[in-house]
Amino acid sequence: MSESPADSTSTLTSVGIDVGTTTTHLVVSELAVESAGVSGTEKLAIGDRTVRFRGPVHETPLIDPETVDTEAVAGLIAADLDAAGVTPAEIDTGAVIVTGETARTANAEPLAHRLADESGSFVVATAGAALEAVLAGRGSGSAAHATESQTTVANVDVGGGTTNTAIFDADGTVETRCLDVGGRLVGVDDGTITKLAAPARAISEANGLDLSLGEPVDPDKLSALASAMAALVIDSLLGPPYDRLTLELSIGSLPDEPRALDAVVFTGGVGRLVGEHIDSPVGTDPFAYGDLGPLLAEALTEAAVDSQLSVTRPSEDLRATVIGAGTHTTRLSGRTVCIDPDLLPLRNLPVISAGSLADIDNAALTATFSTVLEQATQRYDVRDIGGVAIGIDDTGGLSYDRLRAVASSFVAALENGYPQSVPITVVTHQNCAKALGQLLRANCSDRPLVVIDELAVGTGEYLDIGKPIAHGETVPAVVKTLVFGS
């Protein structure tokens, strides 16, 4: 990470890279680092975000349907960074997100990590439909609109392989709903069906359309398939109850209670055509893109109207996810960090949360931490992955005596078999990292240590921590999921 830009100008240069089912593209942004309050001593935060460069939209190069052409994608990204006039050494933060069906290809994970490693010192690799949904909603402006208007907004990101919905209210993200529905689930070339992915086949069979690979294109059948797909997307927004097929094609769980929506925003390669299909460049050929995208957009437009949903235009549509990846993945820790700087950056640390310690008395703390560390060593080879991040929601008080009890109990648990050479990373939700870190260091000076605060983390998430910025007062961090091949 380049220290000088962050320290002297209070900005970070960030890159967002989206490798999707249909397209690959990149943005470069400038993120302002500023105090969250008026006194200048509060937590630093990411403020204004300015997109500096929007790269061209490339068709994602594939070797075959199961393998992304890694060398070709890396070449496209390198060329776009060159066109943007930035070198990897000048990039402070950002994210590579592998989305849709591409996240399930055989080499998705190594591709994402390669692009992250080659694009900057603290560019992280991410995947997962739920994360994609949230990033698209933030990048499109839906999240900001929900906050500003005090309304509930659903951002529906319809791409080539999946439809990922994030619902926002005035306080932020409420929930996500994701489906295996997208425009590239069907491929068309020279009047023939050349691709019929499993979700499209299931929808075809459920609706008696009997589509099959290699058969001549029947526009009426494919229009009916697109309408059936659109009905499932709308069902996922309005339910429960849900159609059986909606449940079968859901990625993750769907909520048990319906939620009233004030507005719906469509983004993504297919979503950008919603409401514009009549005037789109496709003209009279619904298969000009070689897929079902235009027909699906038309069906979604009609289904939204029939369901009386209020559709709102986004500030960004096609590039919503990549802008979200470049501008909304990075958070800043509190300003009371206690770290060994030589350990950073740390990448892909699995999180094991101790939860709240508020109801646990001092005598039981060691047993609690022993259980947490045992979970860590049972789930992961901590030597091989470089450790885990232990999350603490609430220490049970910020008095010196309580923090000393927490620190001494944690160290006692470490002595029960946690490898000596593995770095210790602790993340607290409360503003207490420096005090807790100093107490931990006093009790285990021979162990490498990173303690940061004012971040919420949960078991099952992954944490990346970058090098200190702003004169060492804070560190950039990314809390993420890593879901490849699911």
C-alpha positions in Angstrom: 0.0 0.0 0.0 1.3 3.4 -0.9 1.5 5.3 2.5 2.0 8.7 1.1 -1.3 9.3 -0.7 -3.3 8.3 2.3 -1.3 10.3 4.7 -0.6 13.5 2.8 -3.8 13.9 0.8 -6.2 11.8 2.9 -7.3 9.7 -0.1 -7.0 6.1 -1.1 -6.9 4.9 -4.7 -9.2 2.0 -5.1 -9.9 -0.5 -7.9 -13.0 -2.6 -8.5 -12.9 -5.6 -10.8 -16.0 -7.6 -11.7 -15.5 -10.9 -13.5 -19.0 -12.0 -14.3 -20.9 -14.6 -16.3 -21.1 -12.4 -19.3 -18.8 -9.4 -18.9 -15.6 -8.3 -17.2 -15.0 -4.7 -16.3 -13.0 -2.4 -14.0 -13.3 1.0 -12.3 -10.7 3.1 -10.5 -12.0 5.4 -7.7 -10.6 7.9 -5.2 -11.9 7.4 -1.6 -11.6 10.3 0.8 -10.5 9.4 4.3 -12.0 11.8 6.9 -13.0 12.0 10.5 -16.4 10.7 11.3 -17.1 13.5 13.7 -16.4 17.2 14.1 -13.6 17.2 16.7 -11.1 15.4 14.5 -10.4 12.7 17.2 -13.3 10.3 16.2 -12.9 7.2 14.1 -11.7 7.8 10.5 -14.1 6.7 7.8 -14.4 6.5 4.0 -16.2 9.7 2.9 -16.6 11.0 -0.6 -16.1 8.4 -3.4 -15.2 9.6 -6.9 -15.0 7.2 -9.9 -11.9 8.3 -11.7 -11.9 5.7 -14.6 -14.6 3.5 -16.0 -13.1 0.7 -18.1 -14.7 -0.7 -21.2 -17.1 -3.7 -20.8 -15.4 -6.8 -22.1 -17.0 -10.2 -22.8 -15.6 -12.6 -20.2 -13.2 -14.9 -22.1 -13.7 -18.6 -21.5 -11.6 -21.6 -22.5 -14.7 -23.7 -22.1 -18.0 -23.4 -20.2 -16.3 -24.6 -17.0 -13.0 -22.7 -17.3 -12.3 -18.9 -17.4 -9.3 -17.9 -19.5 -7.2 -16.6 -16.7 -4.4 -15.2 -18.9 -6.9 -13.4 -21.1 -8.7 -11.9 -18.2 -5.4 -10.8 -16.5 -4.4 -9.2 -19.8 -7.6 -7.2 -20.1 -7.3 -5.9 -16.5 -3.6 -5.0 -17.0 -4.5 -3.1 -20.2 -7.4 -1.2 -18.5 -5.2 -0.2 -15.6 -2.6 1.1 -18.1 -5.4 3.0 -19.8 -6.4 4.4 -16.5 -2.9 5.7 -15.9 -2.4 3.9 -12.6 0.1 1.2 -11.7 -0.6 -1.5 -9.2 1.9 0.2 -6.8 -0.4 3.2 -6.7 -3.5 1.3 -5.8 -4.2 1.3 -2.1 -7.3 -0.9 -1.8 -10.2 -2.4 -3.7 -11.7 -5.8 -4.6 -12.0 -8.4 -7.3 -15.4 -9.9 -7.2 -16.2 -13.1 -9.2 -19.9 -13.2 -9.9 -22.7 -15.3 -11.3 -21.9 -18.6 -13.0 -18.2 -17.6 -13.2 -17.9 -18.0 -9.5 -18.6 -21.7 -10.0 -16.1 -22.4 -12.7 -13.2 -24.7 -12.0 -10.5 -21.9 -11.7 -12.6 -19.1 -10.3 -10.8 -18.9 -6.9 -7.2 -18.9 -8.3 -8.3 -16.4 -10.9 -9.7 -14.0 -8.2 -6.6 -14.3 -6.1 -4.3 -13.8 -9.0 -6.1 -10.6 -10.1 -6.1 -9.4 -6.5 -2.4 -10.0 -6.0 -1.5 -8.4 -9.3 -3.7 -5.3 -8.9 -2.3 -3.7 -5.7 -1.0 -4.5 -2.3 -4.4 -4.6 -0.6 -6.8 -5.6 -3.3 -8.9 -8.5 -2.0 -10.6 -11.5 -3.7 -14.3 -11.9 -3.1 -17.2 -14.0 -4.3 -20.7 -14.8 -3.3 -24.2 -13.9 -4.4 -25.2 -12.1 -1.2 -22.1 -9.9 -1.3 -22.7 -9.2 -5.0 -26.2 -8.1 -4.2 -25.1 -5.7 -1.5 -22.3 -4.2 -3.6 -24.6 -3.7 -6.6 -27.1 -1.9 -4.4 -24.4 0.4 -3.0 -22.8 1.0 -6.3 -26.2 1.8 -8.0 -27.2 4.4 -5.4 -30.1 2.3 -4.1 -28.6 2.1 -0.5 -28.0 5.9 -0.5 -31.5 6.5 -1.8 -33.1 4.4 0.9 -31.2 6.3 3.6 -31.9 9.7 2.2 -35.6 9.1 1.5 -36.2 7.0 4.6 -37.8 4.3 2.4 -37.3 0.6 1.7 -35.6 -0.1 -1.6 -34.9 -3.4 -3.3 -32.0 -3.4 -5.7 -32.4 -6.3 -8.1 -29.2 -7.1 -10.0 -30.0 -9.3 -13.0 -26.9 -10.7 -14.7 -26.0 -13.5 -16.9 -26.1 -16.3 -14.4 -27.9 -15.0 -11.3 -30.3 -12.5 -9.9 -29.2 -11.0 -6.7 -31.4 -8.7 -4.6 -30.4 -6.6 -1.7 -33.1 -4.7 0.3 -32.1 -1.5 2.0 -33.9 0.7 4.5 -32.8 4.0 6.2 -30.4 2.1 8.4 -28.6 0.0 5.8 -28.9 -3.5 4.4 -31.9 -5.4 5.6 -31.6 -8.7 3.8 -30.5 -10.4 0.5 -32.4 -12.8 -1.8 -30.6 -14.6 -4.6 -31.8 -16.8 -7.4 -30.2 -18.9 -10.2 -32.0 -16.9 -12.8 -30.1 -14.9 -15.5 -29.9 -14.1 -19.2 -26.9 -16.3 -20.1 -28.5 -19.5 -18.8 -29.7 -20.0 -22.4 -27.3 -19.6 -25.3 -28.5 -19.0 -28.9 -26.3 -19.1 -32.1 -27.3 -19.3 -35.7 -30.9 -20.1 -34.9 -30.1 -23.0 -32.5 -30.1 -23.4 -28.7 -26.4 -23.9 -27.9 -26.7 -23.7 -24.1 -29.3 -24.7 -21.6 -28.0 -24.5 -18.1 -29.5 -26.6 -15.3 -31.7 -23.8 -13.8 -33.1 -23.0 -17.3 -33.7 -26.7 -17.9 -35.6 -27.0 -14.6 -37.8 -24.0 -15.4 -38.4 -25.3 -18.9 -39.5 -28.7 -17.5 -41.7 -27.2 -14.8 -43.5 -25.1 -17.4 -43.9 -27.9 -20.0 -41.7 -26.2 -22.6 -39.5 -29.2 -23.3 -36.5 -27.2 -24.5 -33.4 -29.1 -25.4 -29.9 -28.4 -26.6 -29.4 -28.3 -30.4 -33.0 -27.7 -31.2 -34.1 -24.8 -33.5 -35.0 -21.6 -31.7 -38.7 -21.3 -31.1 -39.2 -17.6 -30.1 -42.5 -18.3 -28.5 -41.0 -21.0 -26.3 -38.1 -18.8 -25.3 -40.4 -15.9 -24.5 -42.4 -18.2 -22.3 -39.2 -19.3 -20.6 -38.2 -15.7 -20.0 -41.7 -14.9 -18.6 -41.4 -17.9 -16.2 -38.0 -16.7 -15.1 -39.3 -13.2 -14.5 -42.2 -14.6 -12.5 -39.8 -16.3 -10.2 -37.8 -13.1 -9.6 -41.0 -11.2 -8.8 -42.1 -14.1 -6.5 -38.8 -13.8 -4.6 -39.5 -10.1 -4.0 -43.2 -10.4 -2.9 -43.1 -13.7 -1.0 -43.6 -15.6 1.2 -45.3 -17.8 0.3 -43.0 -18.8 -2.5 -43.4 -20.9 -5.6 -41.8 -24.3 -5.3 -39.4 -23.5 -8.1 -38.4 -20.2 -6.4 -37.3 -22.2 -3.3 -35.4 -24.7 -5.4 -33.5 -22.1 -7.3 -32.8 -19.9 -4.3 -29.1 -19.4 -3.5 -29.2 -19.5 0.3 -32.4 -19.0 2.3 -35.3 -16.7 1.7 -37.0 -14.7 4.5 -40.0 -16.1 6.4 -41.9 -12.8 6.3 -42.9 -10.6 3.4 -41.5 -7.1 3.3 -43.2 -4.0 1.9 -41.1 -2.3 -0.8 -41.4 1.4 -1.6 -39.2 1.1 -4.7 -37.5 -1.5 -6.9 -34.3 -0.8 -8.8 -33.0 -3.1 -11.6 -29.3 -3.2 -12.3 -26.8 -5.6 -14.1 -26.4 -6.5 -17.7 -30.1 -7.6 -18.0 -31.4 -5.2 -15.4 -30.2 -2.2 -17.3 -32.6 -3.2 -20.2 -35.6 -3.3 -17.9 -38.0 -0.6 -19.0 -35.9 0.1 -22.1 -36.3 -3.1 -24.1 -38.4 -1.4 -26.8 -35.7 1.2 -27.4 -32.7 -1.0 -26.8 -30.1 -1.5 -29.5 -31.3 -5.1 -29.9 -34.1 -3.8 -32.2 -36.2 -6.5 -33.7 -33.7 -9.3 -32.9 -34.2 -10.5 -29.4 -31.2 -12.9 -29.7 -28.7 -10.3 -30.9 -26.6 -10.9 -27.7 -26.7 -14.7 -28.2 -28.7 -15.2 -25.0 -32.1 -14.7 -23.3 -31.2 -11.3 -21.9 -33.5 -9.0 -23.9 -36.5 -11.3 -23.6 -35.9 -11.6 -19.8 -35.7 -7.8 -19.5 -39.0 -7.4 -21.4 -40.6 -10.0 -19.2 -39.3 -8.4 -16.0 -40.7 -5.0 -17.2 -44.1 -6.5 -17.7 -44.1 -8.5 -14.5 -43.1 -5.5 -12.4 -46.0 -3.5 -13.9 -48.4 -6.3 -13.3 -47.3 -6.6 -9.7 -47.7 -2.9 -9.2 -44.1 -2.5 -8.1 -42.7 1.0 -8.2 -39.6 0.8 -10.5 -37.0 3.6 -10.0 -34.0 4.3 -12.3 -30.6 3.8 -10.7 -27.7 6.3 -11.0 -25.5 3.3 -12.2 -26.9 0.1 -13.8 -24.5 -2.1 -15.8 -21.5 -1.1 -13.7 -23.3 -1.1 -10.3 -21.5 -4.1 -8.9 -18.0 -3.1 -10.1 -18.4 0.4 -8.7 -19.6 -1.1 -5.4 -16.6 -3.4 -5.3 -14.3 -0.5 -5.9 -15.9 2.0 -3.5 -17.8 0.1 -0.8 -15.7 -3.0 0.3 -13.1 -1.2 2.4 -13.8 -0.1 6.0 -11.5 1.6 8.4 -10.8 0.3 11.9 -10.9 2.5 15.0 -7.9 4.7 15.8 -6.7 2.8 18.8 -5.1 -0.2 17.1 -2.3 -2.3 18.6 -0.4 -4.1 15.9 2.9 -5.5 14.8 3.1 -3.7 11.4 5.4 -6.3 9.9 2.5 -8.8 10.0 0.4 -6.7 7.6 -1.2 -7.1 5.2 -3.2 -10.2 6.4 -5.5 -11.9 3.9 -8.4 -14.3 4.1 -8.4 -14.8 7.9 -11.4 -17.0 8.8 -13.4 -15.4 11.6 -14.3 -17.3 14.8 -16.5 -15.1 17.0 -16.6 -15.3 20.8 -19.7 -13.2 20.7 -20.6 -11.1 23.7 -18.7 -11.7 26.9 -21.0 -9.4 28.9 -22.7 -12.2 30.8 -19.5 -14.2 31.5 -17.7 -13.6 34.8 -14.0 -13.4 35.0 -13.6 -17.0 36.3 -15.3 -18.4 33.2 -13.5 -16.4 30.6 -10.6 -18.8 30.0 -13.0 -21.7 29.3 -14.9 -19.5 26.9 -11.8 -18.6 25.0 -10.5 -22.2 25.1 -13.7 -23.3 23.3 -13.3 -20.6 20.7 -9.7 -21.4 20.0 -10.5 -25.2 19.9 -13.1 -24.4 17.2 -10.5 -22.5 15.3 -7.9 -25.4 15.3 -10.5 -28.0 14.6 -11.9 -26.2 11.5 -8.6 -24.9 10.1 -4.9 -25.7 9.9 -4.0 -22.4 11.5 -0.3 -22.8 10.8 -1.0 -23.2 7.1 -3.4 -20.3 6.7 -1.6 -17.9 9.0 -4.1 -17.9 11.9 -7.7 -16.8 12.4 -9.4 -13.6 13.6 -11.1 -13.9 17.0 -14.1 -11.5 17.2 -15.4 -10.0 20.4 -18.7 -8.2 20.3 -18.7 -7.0 23.9 -15.9 -7.4 26.5 -18.4 -7.0 29.3 -17.1 -3.6 30.3 -14.2 -1.3 29.5 -12.7 -0.9 32.9 -9.0 -1.7 33.3 -9.8 -4.6 35.6 -12.2 -6.2 33.2 -9.9 -5.8 30.2 -7.0 -7.2 32.2 -9.2 -10.2 33.0 -10.1 -10.7 29.4 -6.5 -10.4 28.3 -5.1 -12.8 30.9 -7.9 -15.3 30.2 -7.2 -15.2 26.5 -3.5 -15.8 27.0 -4.2 -18.7 29.3 -6.4 -20.2 26.6 -3.6 -19.7 24.1 -1.2 -21.7 26.3 -3.5 -24.7 26.1 -2.1 -25.6 22.7 -2.5 -22.8 20.2 0.7 -22.8 18.0 3.3 -20.3 19.3 4.3 -19.0 15.9 0.9 -18.3 14.5 -0.1 -14.6 14.7 -2.9 -13.6 17.1 -5.6 -11.4 15.5 -8.3 -10.0 17.7 -11.2 -7.8 16.5 -13.4 -6.0 18.9 -16.6 -4.1 18.2 -15.9 -1.7 21.0 -13.3 1.0 21.0 -10.7 -0.7 23.1 -8.0 -2.3 20.9 -5.0 -0.3 22.2 -5.7 -1.0 25.9 -6.6 -4.7 25.3 -3.6 -5.1 22.9 -1.2 -3.6 25.4 -2.5 -6.0 28.1 -2.2 -9.0 25.7 1.3 -8.0 24.7 2.3 -7.7 28.4 1.2 -11.3 28.9 2.5 -12.8 25.7 5.3 -10.7 24.3 6.7 -13.5 22.3 3.6 -13.9 20.1 3.0 -11.8 17.0 -0.1 -9.7 17.6 -2.7 -7.6 15.8 -5.6 -6.1 17.7 -8.1 -3.8 16.0 -11.4 -2.3 16.9 -14.7 -0.8 15.9 -15.5 -3.6 13.4 -18.3 -6.1 13.6 -17.3 -9.6 12.4 -19.0 -13.0 12.6 -18.2 -16.6 12.4 -18.1 -17.8 8.8 -16.8 -14.5 7.5 -13.3 -13.7 6.3 -11.1 -10.7 7.2 -8.4 -8.9 5.3 -6.3 -6.2 7.1 -4.1 -3.8 5.2 -1.1 -1.8 6.3 -1.6 1.2 8.6 -2.6 4.6 7.0 -3.2 8.1 8.4 0.1 8.1 10.3 -0.5 4.6 11.7 -3.8 5.5 13.4 -6.0 3.1 11.5 -5.9 0.2 9.2 -8.1 -0.6 6.1 -10.1 -3.8 6.5 -12.5 -5.9 4.4 -15.0 -8.2 6.0 -16.2 -10.7 3.3 -17.5 -14.1 2.4 -15.5 -16.4 0.0 -18.0 -18.6 -1.9 -16.4 -20.2 -4.9 -17.7 -23.2 -6.7 -21.0 -23.4 -4.8 
